[in-house]
Amino acid sequence: MSLPILVAMVVIGITAAVLAVHLTGGSAKARLAGPDQARNRFAEDFPDEAVLAVRLTSDAETAFLELGDERMGIVQVFGDKFLTRIVSHRDIARIAAPRQAVVSIRLHDFTWGGGEFRFDDEDAASAVMRALKPREKTNVGEPA
């Protein structure tokens, strides 16, 4: 078999496989339809956690759920699945607000580095910042 025919067969085969995956829904991306879906999805993994408030990003791909006790739940879209986790200010390596209604988060944990999250309003971004901003260290013996 000649090399050009072999190359053409491989290209056509790979294209057919990628197209088949796409057409069968393999490239579909999940979305959070609203706060209730984020709350329900979070409850699947953490059924004992009481959610106080839900703040969705403007692209509806991430939800931040206030849990109290200086903790926050996160539900984030990854392909057609969702990542859920609980973080506190101790987990934050860096948090900043580079632009209005945007929060940039980096975690100490390598399994989810964080990201840049845009909210529809400044109040939601500020609430996430307040909940996750690392506390200032105090000297031993000083009240926190």
N, CA and C atoms as a LAMMPS dump frame, in Angstrom:
ITEM: TIMESTEP
0
ITEM: NUMBER OF ATOMS
432
ITEM: BOX BOUNDS ff ff ff
-5.0000000000000000e+02 5.0000000000000000e+02
-5.0000000000000000e+02 5.0000000000000000e+02
-5.0000000000000000e+02 5.0000000000000000e+02
ITEM: ATOMS id mol type element x y z
1 1 1 N 0.858 -1.165 0
2 1 2 C 0 0 0
3 1 3 C 0.907 1.232 0
4 2 1 N 0.538 2.199 -0.772
5 2 2 C 1.374 3.394 -0.868
6 2 3 C 1.154 4.3 0.346
7 3 1 N 2.15 5.073 0.658
8 3 2 C 2.113 5.975 1.813
9 3 3 C 0.983 7 1.709
10 4 1 N 0.754 7.668 0.569
11 4 2 C -0.352 8.634 0.499
12 4 3 C -1.722 8 0.79
13 5 1 N -1.946 6.792 0.346
14 5 2 C -3.229 6.131 0.613
15 5 3 C -3.347 5.801 2.097
16 6 1 N -2.27 5.34 2.723
17 6 2 C -2.272 5.037 4.147
18 6 3 C -2.541 6.294 4.973
19 7 1 N -1.89 7.394 4.632
20 7 2 C -2.103 8.662 5.341
21 7 3 C -3.555 9.102 5.199
22 8 1 N -4.115 9.005 4.009
23 8 2 C -5.504 9.391 3.787
24 8 3 C -6.455 8.526 4.615
25 9 1 N -6.183 7.221 4.7
26 9 2 C -7.03 6.324 5.489
27 9 3 C -6.979 6.693 6.975
28 10 1 N -5.793 7.001 7.467
29 10 2 C -5.649 7.379 8.879
30 10 3 C -6.386 8.686 9.157
31 11 1 N -6.22 9.682 8.299
32 11 2 C -6.891 10.975 8.486
33 11 3 C -8.408 10.789 8.453
34 12 1 N -8.92 10.047 7.505
35 12 2 C -10.361 9.811 7.403
36 12 3 C -10.858 9.041 8.627
37 13 1 N -10.104 8.058 9.092
38 13 2 C -10.489 7.283 10.27
39 13 3 C -10.553 8.134 11.527
40 14 1 N -9.551 8.966 11.741
41 14 2 C -9.541 9.838 12.924
42 14 3 C -10.681 10.848 12.837
43 15 1 N -10.908 11.429 11.679
44 15 2 C -11.997 12.384 11.491
45 15 3 C -13.336 11.725 11.778
46 16 1 N -13.532 10.511 11.294
47 16 2 C -14.791 9.796 11.534
48 16 3 C -14.99 9.52 13.026
49 17 1 N -13.926 9.145 13.73
50 17 2 C -14.034 8.874 15.164
51 17 3 C -14.38 10.138 15.943
52 18 1 N -13.724 11.249 15.632
53 18 2 C -14.008 12.522 16.312
54 18 3 C -15.437 12.967 16.024
55 19 1 N -15.87 12.847 14.786
56 19 2 C -17.235 13.227 14.415
57 19 3 C -18.256 12.348 15.132
58 20 1 N -18 11.06 15.241
59 20 2 C -18.918 10.153 15.937
60 20 3 C -19.046 10.525 17.411
61 21 1 N -17.935 10.853 18.065
62 21 2 C -17.976 11.266 19.472
63 21 3 C -18.78 12.551 19.616
64 22 1 N -18.552 13.5 18.741
65 22 2 C -19.267 14.774 18.803
66 22 3 C -20.771 14.582 18.586
67 23 1 N -21.139 13.823 17.596
68 23 2 C -22.557 13.626 17.276
69 23 3 C -23.301 12.812 18.325
70 24 1 N -22.607 11.998 19.087
71 24 2 C -23.261 11.22 20.144
72 24 3 C -23.255 11.95 21.485
73 25 1 N -22.872 13.219 21.484
74 25 2 C -22.934 14.028 22.699
75 25 3 C -21.661 14.05 23.514
76 26 1 N -20.601 13.491 23.016
77 26 2 C -19.344 13.436 23.754
78 26 3 C -18.687 14.785 23.967
79 27 1 N -19.039 15.781 23.178
80 27 2 C -18.445 17.105 23.35
81 27 3 C -19.423 18.086 23.994
82 28 1 N -20.547 17.568 24.5
83 28 2 C -21.542 18.434 25.145
84 28 3 C -20.966 18.983 26.449
85 29 1 N -21.302 20.211 26.744
86 29 2 C -20.815 20.852 27.955
87 29 3 C -21.996 21.087 28.889
88 30 1 N -21.823 20.718 30.135
89 30 2 C -22.864 20.933 31.134
90 30 3 C -22.949 22.426 31.457
91 31 1 N -24.088 22.837 31.982
92 31 2 C -24.283 24.221 32.435
93 31 3 C -25.11 24.193 33.701
94 32 1 N -24.917 25.197 34.513
95 32 2 C -25.742 25.347 35.705
96 32 3 C -26.953 26.2 35.33
97 33 1 N -28.127 25.614 35.411
98 33 2 C -29.345 26.314 35.002
99 33 3 C -29.748 27.401 35.996
100 34 1 N -29.241 27.325 37.212
101 34 2 C -29.578 28.339 38.198
102 34 3 C -29.119 27.918 39.584
103 35 1 N -29.426 28.746 40.572
104 35 2 C -29.001 28.461 41.946
105 35 3 C -29.541 27.128 42.48
106 36 1 N -30.773 26.785 42.112
107 36 2 C -31.344 25.532 42.62
108 36 3 C -30.585 24.321 42.097
109 37 1 N -30.205 24.332 40.827
110 37 2 C -29.438 23.211 40.289
111 37 3 C -28.076 23.122 40.965
112 38 1 N -27.433 24.263 41.198
113 38 2 C -26.136 24.261 41.884
114 38 3 C -26.291 23.713 43.3
115 39 1 N -27.327 24.137 43.987
116 39 2 C -27.592 23.67 45.354
117 39 3 C -27.839 22.148 45.369
118 40 1 N -28.651 21.671 44.413
119 40 2 C -28.96 20.241 44.339
120 40 3 C -27.738 19.411 43.974
121 41 1 N -26.939 19.909 43.026
122 41 2 C -25.742 19.174 42.625
123 41 3 C -24.748 19.099 43.782
124 42 1 N -24.601 20.189 44.532
125 42 2 C -23.717 20.216 45.688
126 42 3 C -24.219 19.24 46.756
127 43 1 N -25.536 19.177 46.96
128 43 2 C -26.122 18.297 47.973
129 43 3 C -25.901 16.818 47.647
130 44 1 N -25.727 16.477 46.384
131 44 2 C -25.43 15.081 46.028
132 44 3 C -24.121 14.621 46.654
133 45 1 N -23.124 15.493 46.675
134 45 2 C -21.809 15.138 47.216
135 45 3 C -21.663 15.489 48.695
136 46 1 N -22.372 16.5 49.147
137 46 2 C -22.271 16.956 50.538
138 46 3 C -23.676 17.125 51.115
139 47 1 N -24.372 16.013 51.39
140 47 2 C -25.779 16.097 51.818
141 47 3 C -25.993 16.738 53.185
142 48 1 N -24.985 16.764 54.031
143 48 2 C -25.153 17.305 55.379
144 48 3 C -24.836 18.785 55.484
145 49 1 N -24.446 19.414 54.389
146 49 2 C -24.075 20.827 54.418
147 49 3 C -25.294 21.72 54.17
148 50 1 N -25.461 22.724 55.01
149 50 2 C -26.539 23.704 54.84
150 50 3 C -26.006 24.881 54.026
151 51 1 N -26.637 25.165 52.911
152 51 2 C -26.216 26.25 52.025
153 51 3 C -26.978 27.512 52.398
154 52 1 N -26.237 28.591 52.694
155 52 2 C -26.841 29.856 53.093
156 52 3 C -27.177 30.748 51.904
157 53 1 N -26.313 30.747 50.883
158 53 2 C -26.532 31.581 49.696
159 53 3 C -25.768 30.974 48.53
160 54 1 N -26.253 31.221 47.317
161 54 2 C -25.608 30.726 46.097
162 54 3 C -25.294 31.917 45.21
163 55 1 N -24.061 31.983 44.713
164 55 2 C -23.644 33.054 43.805
165 55 3 C -23.098 32.414 42.535
166 56 1 N -23.799 32.633 41.42
167 56 2 C -23.403 32.074 40.122
168 56 3 C -22.527 33.057 39.362
169 57 1 N -21.565 32.525 38.631
170 57 2 C -20.778 33.374 37.743
171 57 3 C -21.627 33.73 36.534
172 58 1 N -21.23 34.764 35.819
173 58 2 C -22.033 35.247 34.694
174 58 3 C -22.102 34.246 33.546
175 59 1 N -21.124 33.343 33.418
176 59 2 C -21.168 32.327 32.361
177 59 3 C -21.913 31.063 32.792
178 60 1 N -22.424 31.035 34.014
179 60 2 C -23.182 29.912 34.574
180 60 3 C -22.373 28.616 34.587
181 61 1 N -21.05 28.735 34.711
182 61 2 C -20.208 27.547 34.775
183 61 3 C -19.661 27.274 36.166
184 62 1 N -19.828 28.215 37.085
185 62 2 C -19.353 28.031 38.456
186 62 3 C -20.346 28.655 39.421
187 63 1 N -20.565 27.958 40.533
188 63 2 C -21.402 28.495 41.605
189 63 3 C -20.603 28.442 42.901
190 64 1 N -20.668 29.509 43.664
191 64 2 C -20.055 29.578 44.979
192 64 3 C -21.182 29.554 46
193 65 1 N -21.131 28.588 46.919
194 65 2 C -22.201 28.391 47.893
195 65 3 C -21.683 28.706 49.286
196 66 1 N -22.282 29.697 49.928
197 66 2 C -21.863 30.072 51.282
198 66 3 C -22.365 29.019 52.251
199 67 1 N -21.439 28.512 53.098
200 67 2 C -21.771 27.446 54.027
201 67 3 C -21.69 27.877 55.484
202 68 1 N -21.159 29.038 55.755
203 68 2 C -20.933 29.45 57.134
204 68 3 C -19.613 28.876 57.63
205 69 1 N -19.251 29.184 58.854
206 69 2 C -18.002 28.712 59.446
207 69 3 C -16.799 28.994 58.554
208 70 1 N -16.82 30.118 57.851
209 70 2 C -15.716 30.542 56.98
210 70 3 C -15.384 29.5 55.914
211 71 1 N -16.415 28.839 55.397
212 71 2 C -16.241 27.851 54.333
213 71 3 C -17.164 28.184 53.174
214 72 1 N -16.758 27.741 51.991
215 72 2 C -17.564 27.975 50.804
216 72 3 C -17.543 26.712 49.948
217 73 1 N -18.703 26.335 49.432
218 73 2 C -18.789 25.23 48.504
219 73 3 C -18.627 25.762 47.088
220 74 1 N -18.078 24.939 46.228
221 74 2 C -17.904 25.331 44.827
222 74 3 C -18.464 24.209 43.959
223 75 1 N -19.259 24.587 42.98
224 75 2 C -19.717 23.661 41.942
225 75 3 C -19.246 24.263 40.633
226 76 1 N -18.435 23.511 39.886
227 76 2 C -17.9 24.035 38.627
228 76 3 C -18.064 23.005 37.527
229 77 1 N -18.409 23.493 36.341
230 77 2 C -18.566 22.648 35.168
231 77 3 C -17.198 22.218 34.651
232 78 1 N -17.058 20.907 34.381
233 78 2 C -15.882 20.363 33.707
234 78 3 C -16.389 19.425 32.631
235 79 1 N -16.438 19.925 31.405
236 79 2 C -16.995 19.125 30.31
237 79 3 C -18.468 18.881 30.545
238 80 1 N -18.868 17.604 30.576
239 80 2 C -20.272 17.294 30.836
240 80 3 C -20.481 16.863 32.288
241 81 1 N -19.498 17.108 33.147
242 81 2 C -19.553 16.743 34.56
243 81 3 C -19.404 17.991 35.423
244 82 1 N -19.514 17.799 36.747
245 82 2 C -19.363 18.887 37.697
246 82 3 C -18.315 18.518 38.742
247 83 1 N -17.501 19.49 39.106
248 83 2 C -16.572 19.361 40.211
249 83 3 C -17.231 20.025 41.409
250 84 1 N -17.233 19.363 42.546
251 84 2 C -17.734 19.982 43.77
252 84 3 C -16.655 19.872 44.833
253 85 1 N -16.55 20.908 45.635
254 85 2 C -15.581 20.881 46.719
255 85 3 C -15.942 21.936 47.745
256 86 1 N -15.353 21.816 48.917
257 86 2 C -15.51 22.8 49.977
258 86 3 C -14.137 23.41 50.228
259 87 1 N -14.075 24.731 50.261
260 87 2 C -12.816 25.42 50.532
261 87 3 C -13.024 26.438 51.651
262 88 1 N -11.931 26.78 52.284
263 88 2 C -11.944 27.839 53.292
264 88 3 C -10.78 28.773 52.985
265 89 1 N -10.656 29.816 53.763
266 89 2 C -9.571 30.775 53.521
267 89 3 C -8.205 30.116 53.68
268 90 1 N -8.113 29.01 54.427
269 90 2 C -6.832 28.311 54.604
270 90 3 C -6.365 27.64 53.307
271 91 1 N -7.305 27.338 52.409
272 91 2 C -6.974 26.672 51.146
273 91 3 C -6.493 27.637 50.062
274 92 1 N -6.645 28.92 50.296
275 92 2 C -6.374 29.934 49.279
276 92 3 C -4.898 30.326 49.286
277 93 1 N -4.253 30.165 48.127
278 93 2 C -2.871 30.626 47.978
279 93 3 C -2.849 32.105 47.6
280 94 1 N -3.805 32.509 46.737
281 94 2 C -3.889 33.907 46.3
282 94 3 C -5.31 34.192 45.867
283 95 1 N -5.8 35.349 46.262
284 95 2 C -7.116 35.8 45.821
285 95 3 C -7.025 37.294 45.554
286 96 1 N -7.599 37.715 44.441
287 96 2 C -7.534 39.121 44.06
288 96 3 C -8.762 39.463 43.237
289 97 1 N -9.019 40.746 43.113
290 97 2 C -10.094 41.246 42.266
291 97 3 C -9.452 42.14 41.208
292 98 1 N -8.968 41.549 40.103
293 98 2 C -8.239 42.33 39.1
294 98 3 C -9.104 43.343 38.359
295 99 1 N -10.394 43.069 38.262
296 99 2 C -11.326 43.983 37.594
297 99 3 C -12.639 43.975 38.363
298 100 1 N -13.483 44.915 38.034
299 100 2 C -14.78 45 38.691
300 100 3 C -15.588 43.735 38.421
301 101 1 N -16.175 43.177 39.465
302 101 2 C -17.022 41.983 39.431
303 101 3 C -16.263 40.732 38.983
304 102 1 N -14.932 40.72 39.141
305 102 2 C -14.11 39.558 38.802
306 102 3 C -13.284 39.178 40.03
307 103 1 N -13.223 37.861 40.295
308 103 2 C -12.401 37.349 41.39
309 103 3 C -11.449 36.315 40.807
310 104 1 N -10.174 36.476 41.1
311 104 2 C -9.143 35.536 40.665
312 104 3 C -8.692 34.746 41.882
313 105 1 N -8.776 33.409 41.799
314 105 2 C -8.471 32.546 42.934
315 105 3 C -7.43 31.508 42.534
316 106 1 N -6.44 31.306 43.389
317 106 2 C -5.484 30.214 43.247
318 106 3 C -5.448 29.472 44.572
319 107 1 N -5.545 28.147 44.504
320 107 2 C -5.542 27.326 45.708
321 107 3 C -4.18 26.681 45.928
322 108 1 N -3.936 26.256 47.158
323 108 2 C -2.731 25.492 47.466
324 108 3 C -2.817 24.094 46.856
325 109 1 N -4.023 23.565 46.711
326 109 2 C -4.26 22.212 46.204
327 109 3 C -4.034 22.155 44.701
328 110 1 N -3.192 21.234 44.25
329 110 2 C -2.876 21.144 42.822
330 110 3 C -4.002 20.511 42.008
331 111 1 N -4.954 19.834 42.653
332 111 2 C -5.999 19.145 41.892
333 111 3 C -7.012 20.107 41.278
334 112 1 N -7.111 21.289 41.8
335 112 2 C -7.943 22.337 41.199
336 112 3 C -7.261 23.649 41.523
337 113 1 N -6.667 24.235 40.528
338 113 2 C -5.861 25.431 40.745
339 113 3 C -6.665 26.69 40.998
340 114 1 N -7.935 26.696 40.64
341 114 2 C -8.759 27.895 40.781
342 114 3 C -9.067 28.463 39.42
343 115 1 N -9.037 29.782 39.314
344 115 2 C -9.33 30.423 38.041
345 115 3 C -9.78 31.853 38.237
346 116 1 N -10.283 32.417 37.153
347 116 2 C -10.796 33.783 37.181
348 116 3 C -12.301 33.701 36.958
349 117 1 N -13.066 34.278 37.864
350 117 2 C -14.516 34.132 37.866
351 117 3 C -15.182 35.505 37.762
352 118 1 N -16.017 35.669 36.738
353 118 2 C -16.733 36.928 36.498
354 118 3 C -18.174 36.776 36.977
355 119 1 N -18.627 37.76 37.736
356 119 2 C -19.992 37.769 38.264
357 119 3 C -20.793 38.875 37.593
358 120 1 N -22.117 38.76 37.671
359 120 2 C -22.985 39.771 37.075
360 120 3 C -22.951 41.091 37.836
361 121 1 N -22.633 41.031 39.127
362 121 2 C -22.6 42.274 39.902
363 121 3 C -21.451 42.256 40.903
364 122 1 N -21.068 43.418 41.318
365 122 2 C -19.949 43.602 42.239
366 122 3 C -20.244 43.004 43.613
367 123 1 N -21.52 43.004 44.031
368 123 2 C -21.868 42.466 45.348
369 123 3 C -21.537 40.979 45.455
370 124 1 N -21.834 40.212 44.416
371 124 2 C -21.534 38.774 44.425
372 124 3 C -20.028 38.548 44.496
373 125 1 N -19.268 39.293 43.705
374 125 2 C -17.814 39.163 43.729
375 125 3 C -17.257 39.545 45.104
376 126 1 N -17.781 40.586 45.695
377 126 2 C -17.319 41.023 47.02
378 126 3 C -17.629 39.979 48.083
379 127 1 N -18.799 39.347 47.997
380 127 2 C -19.167 38.316 48.97
381 127 3 C -18.22 37.125 48.887
382 128 1 N -17.855 36.725 47.677
383 128 2 C -16.914 35.616 47.506
384 128 3 C -15.539 36.022 48.044
385 129 1 N -15.11 37.234 47.743
386 129 2 C -13.822 37.729 48.252
387 129 3 C -13.799 37.714 49.779
388 130 1 N -14.842 38.244 50.405
389 130 2 C -14.891 38.299 51.868
390 130 3 C -14.834 36.899 52.475
391 131 1 N -15.557 35.956 51.883
392 131 2 C -15.618 34.607 52.441
393 131 3 C -14.297 33.857 52.302
394 132 1 N -13.555 34.115 51.238
395 132 2 C -12.354 33.324 50.961
396 132 3 C -11.034 34.038 51.226
397 133 1 N -11.063 35.323 51.478
398 133 2 C -9.815 36.067 51.674
399 133 3 C -9.099 35.553 52.923
400 134 1 N -7.823 35.195 52.785
401 134 2 C -7.07 34.708 53.95
402 134 3 C -7.059 35.742 55.068
403 135 1 N -7.203 35.24 56.275
404 135 2 C -7.21 36.112 57.457
405 135 3 C -5.792 36.549 57.763
406 136 1 N -5.673 37.752 58.303
407 136 2 C -4.362 38.247 58.69
408 136 3 C -3.915 37.483 59.923
409 137 1 N -2.639 37.124 59.957
410 137 2 C -2.091 36.39 61.096
411 137 3 C -1.919 37.354 62.251
412 138 1 N -2.229 36.848 63.436
413 138 2 C -2.038 37.654 64.644
414 138 3 C -0.918 37.051 65.457
415 139 1 N -0.331 37.867 66.319
416 139 2 C 0.707 37.358 67.22
417 139 3 C 0.087 36.437 68.253
418 140 1 N 0.885 35.514 68.758
419 140 2 C 0.412 34.586 69.773
420 140 3 C -0.035 35.38 70.989
421 141 1 N -1.185 35.063 71.484
422 141 2 C -1.695 35.758 72.672
423 141 3 C -2.611 36.92 72.322
424 142 1 N -2.566 37.411 71.101
425 142 2 C -3.453 38.507 70.699
426 142 3 C -4.792 37.929 70.262
427 143 1 N -5.868 38.629 70.568
428 143 2 C -7.174 38.157 70.078
429 143 3 C -7.226 38.279 68.568
430 144 1 N -7.897 37.342 67.908
431 144 2 C -7.996 37.353 66.437
432 144 3 C -8.997 38.357 65.96
